[in-house]
Amino acid sequence: MPWQSKREWKPLEEHSCTDIPWLIIFTLFCIGMACICGYPIATGGAARLVFGYDSYGNTCGKNNTKIEGVPLSGRDMTENKFVFFLDPCNLDLINRKIKSIALCVSKCPSTELTTYSDLKQFALNNGSNLCTYDLTPTRYTSYSSEKSTKCPKLPVPPSKSVLLFRRCIPTDISCYTQFAKAFMTFVSDNTVLQRVISGVMASKEIIIGLCILALVLSLIMMVVIRYISQVLVWILTVLVIISSTGGTGVLWWFYVDHRKALNSNTTSVFGKEVASDNVKALLFYAIGATIFTVVLLLVMFFMRKRVALTISLFHVAGKVFIHLPLLVLQPFWTFLCLILFWIYWIGVLLFLGTTGTPVKNNSTGVVGYEMQGPLQFLVWYHVVGLIWISEFILAFQQMTIAGAVVTYYFTRNKSQIPATPIISSMVRTIRYHLGTLAKGSFIITLVKIPRLILTYIHSQLKGKENACARCMVKACVCCLWCLEKCLAYLNQNAYTATAINSTSFCTSAREAFLILVENALRVAAINTVGDFVLFLGKILIVSCTAFAGVLALNYQRDYTVWVLPLLIVCVFAFLVAHCFLSVFENVVDVLFLCFAVDTKYNDGSPGREYYMDKALMEFVENSKKMGWKKPDDGDGREMKPMARGTSA
């Protein structure tokens, strides 16, 4: 439906349900996800995971039924509620499980059992047989070759069960040295890995403190950016220059200082190793910071004239955050919803791993559970659900932000804005537009699934001789990634159009695309410069956090390797800054589409007054001075100056 056949535009005056068939499809899909969760619960797979089961298919704490071909199955384990492993330290790293016979016992051994007589006495005193069920306690001490395979490996370490996890876990973790040894083989120099890990453990308080600092700096940046002006934009630019160049200089100074200390031969052998690692890390960071600073300064030099063009739009975005302060909390709610859903998804996936038909391994006699036939597709259905529902949650945040910003923009009298515009936007989204979110998130899912499949195929082709195939797969992955990013941007604008005019997803996407094409130069300039300014904010947060980290870690130079702690802190700081500033970026994008619609269908004449803020009108005038042409309003009339008194 074209824009002009829809109306003389009247934003927020008409609301209607959109994409109802897709809401029905998404609801049925979610019901299917719930059925997948219910299937392992109904068939006992969930009980096997929660309560545990032995190597013969018996669920601990339950009265079991006989499995054909498995003599030791079908036992009453009501009193035997704990899973005991004959060799708990025998880990299968490939399949990520304990490679040992498992038994259901009534009690975990709390003390070390060193002889078979101790095993017999423990069984007689507690009724907990630690050998297989076909071997009675009276035969524990008799000489038999069966004991090597049917009884636990001596000495039996003390163990206890974890709350809600009925497995006998050894209290002495030294038995997992085999796992630690296998892990250490992933690196060529074990001593380096040990020093790096010890550095992380020694500086864990500093890491936690710096992560909190990054969170505080992100919140401060959001507060500052709410009241942003031309002076603050240039202050931000100057601060980034100072922090990047100053930080680079400090890194080089620390490198020289540590290099001198290493050459002075005043440290111990272990201290020399740590100092040598720190010198290498500082050299790496200093070179990287120098290259990054040079590139950053060149980019800022070539974009210095365009930075001022985003000030008006940022100023209005700052006003949005003043009127809608709860926007700052949107990343928290979205992250919380995603975490809760991911926990649920992982739990159901684990349930499915213990669901299905019991299958006996003829070589070991151990019983496992496998889903056969059509039931194997439940896992794939579950994987699609992970992607679709996660994208749906992210789309809900985008629609909520769009609805709140649209309410702000198209309300002439800002005092009439609802008391809780964020909650009002959520309610409006739930009531009218869940189908639109389901359709938009499904489109992203359709692109993301083949990209993930091709990424997996590319990882499997590593080391193979067919370089042409690897190159083609990588090219397909890159194309799908670009397509996904373009569709995500179009989806965000489609949600904004839906929030403005309550149109379906396809109609909103088409009309949003047409408006963006009409304003292609502005889209390129505003997105480029706006994203760059926000990127400067992220760099400022990371630079300040890294600078504080360098100063703090410098006091532990004798026993702390800096590589991993500083990397952890910088990555965390960037992720936190990205989560918060991406909300501001979304607000700017929504404001721009509202501004483009406003200038297209209004001209400032009586009855067609602009909704825009005065600061945006100044942005239009600045755009004219830079040589941009205003698109006409669709009926041939030129845009007139904003009517007096129509701005907020």
Summary of the structure (lengths in Angstrom):
residues: 648
radius of gyration: 31.8
end to end distance: 31.2
largest distance: 104.7
contacts: 2018
relative contact order: 0.12
helix: 67%
strand: 6%
